[in-house]
Amino acid sequence: MATFKKTHTRAFNKTGIKATPDLGYWKKLEFPVTVKEFTSIDYVDVSPTEPYYIAVTSGPKVDVYHQQTTQVWRTISRFQRNAYGARFRQDGQLLVAGTEEGQVKLFNQRQKQLLRVFKGHSSATHRVSFVEGTPHIVSFSDDQTAALWDIGDESQICTLKGHTDFIRAGITSPASENIILSGSYDHTVRLWDTRTGSSVLTVDHGAPVESILCYPSGGVFISAGGSEVRVWDTISGRLLSKLSQHHKTVTCLAFASDNNRLMSGSLDCHIKIYDVNTYSVVHTLDFPAPILSMAVAPEDSMLAVGMISGGSGLVSFQHRREQQEVEKDSNRAKKKAADIRNMITEDYRVVPDEHIIKHEEKEHLAKHDVFLRKFKYSQALDSVLTSYVTGKTPNVTVGVLRELIRRDGLKTAIAGREVKQLTPLLNFVIRFVRNPLYKQLLIDVSNVIIDLYSDSLYENPTLVRQFRRLQDEIDAELRISREYIGLMGAIEMFLSASEPERAPSTINPQHLASTSMYENESSASLLRSSAKKSAAAVVVDVV
């Protein structure tokens, strides 16, 4: 006797994520440790030297976290108002931060000792940086200027003027101690030569600039602002690439994987990771709140992300699992998947050929399959028309309807029903008839219902109302199909106008759009004609 074949009710599978080396690499980040701050996170920086302390600037303080424990190791609070953009020096000994009053403060981060206070800016200083290889500091202020300072005598070496709005981004060139880059809310990025105190290059980003990054060679720099990231040639100022992967403002940039990967964080709660050779997205990291700043420790050992959530700040720390831990997890998985035939005897020898008695599990059938197996089509249909099944798993209801059509038992299942029994089926059809996955099948079901109950329609005002609702759904679908035709025609005209030399397309977009519409109209024609025949005579009486 042949075994019963279960009804196919599997839903459409989601598109799987393509496995890439970057996917596996970034999946090794551990579950994040999240710390809440009372104010939003302005800036996050990682010390270039071990043990890679993390400086988190938030409100009127700078918290220095230990990388391994993710606990606050030092708190620098020598600020009257808000602190901004705290950064480590290359040796990790000193830390510099801007202030809301415009001052720039220099600290010994191990002893929390205030070493220098640089005064000269008239507005808040949001970004500061050490000039590598020199005893100098550069600051970027809301007073539309950048300033170069000497650490030894707290003197201002030069003032860089040229921007016409707040300067909220700035760095020094890794290749030259005399080159400084600044990004402003006037939509421009300027390259300065401190020997002359003048701007030698200006590029237009097209939006307020939030962050700047420069390659170690100094030949290419990157600007972020608006929803775009732009890559520029330092020598000519030529735009090399434009990345538009975010849908909200990009707030921060960082390098990873020994400068082979570019990372961009945005208010859309995503960090995009790009291959610097092709500038294509190789991975995306998701976070629970809008991202304001981020920093990556050397060798990608840790990722620190500053976020804002409901007016307060969140700091996320994610460590990379060591190779030993990865191998341990792999071995644990292998042991878990070990076959039962690898049994150990009394003398501790593995015997792979032990005789195994297989346990035959009893086949469990779903309720609708039990009825289908007994050819009780009406009960099978009733079992999948409950509110729970139609609401949570409509694919099961559709699967049973498809099986009834295959068995030529749909009319048998629907016939002889009272209005109360027919209403759940009509409600399901009305709800999902516009779903592209179920549309054709449900139109066939609708035609069967009309064939069976058109003669008694005048006796049931409830059925008239249900069929009117169904007709409204079909009319709405037809209207959308007509709008698709108009939209595709407009797109084709736009493409033809923008590419006059392109060979004419052999595919008619109206034909493509009208194909779907034709299917809707042809499938609905019988329903509408049958419904009108039966409903026209009773509409006046019912209403």
Summary of the structure (lengths in Angstrom):
residues: 543
radius of gyration: 34.0
end to end distance: 56.5
largest distance: 100.6
contacts: 1669
relative contact order: 0.07
helix: 30%
strand: 32%
